[in-house]
């Protein structure tokens, strides 16, 4: 199951949101979620990325993908297995291309 998160750049009570988010993520994984498409801009998006990264310690099969919202800024792609640039290409095409690169099959 694929789940998408995207949120606001400002968070009033990050600690409370983190606690609720951890509970929600664990429930989603228990229901079969294994792919997370995440925004990469702002406080909420960062909270989710770190929460998914932490959850991978217990559930190594889950994967996160950064859905890049803007071309004019830098992103921390280290928190994600994949990233999707805003090119209009389908996610599976990007994922396959990245897998080929990682395997050394193409440039």
HELIX and SHEET records of a PDB file:
HELIX    1   1 UNK A   14  UNK A   30  1                                  17    
HELIX    2   2 UNK A   43  UNK A   55  1                                  13    
HELIX    3   3 UNK A   77  UNK A   79  5                                   3    
HELIX    4   4 UNK A   91  UNK A  103  1                                  13    
SHEET    1   A 4 UNK A   2  UNK A   5  0                                        
SHEET    2   A 4 UNK A  35  UNK A  39  1                                        
SHEET    3   A 4 UNK A  63  UNK A  67  1                                        
SHEET    4   A 4 UNK A  82  UNK A  84  1                                        
END                                                                             
